[in-house]
Amino acid sequence: MQRNKELGSVDSHMPRAVRYLREWPARHGRTVHNQVIRGASYSLGSGAVSLLIVWFETRR
């Protein structure tokens, strides 16, 4: 049980984090999985635009 005392702060935050993730879709109308995919697609698009800008700037 000594290990639980050392990790007490981590262990106490886990139930709160799990509850937050379970309640998240009700507040936002989306699932966490769909939101992660949406964020990844925005990041991919941003990277593509950055690559195009760099390519354009090197061509001038």
Buried (B, 14 or more C-beta within 10 A) or exposed (E): EEEEEEEEEEEEEEEEEEEEEEEBBEEEEEEEEEEEEEEEEEEEEEEEEEEEEEEEEEEE
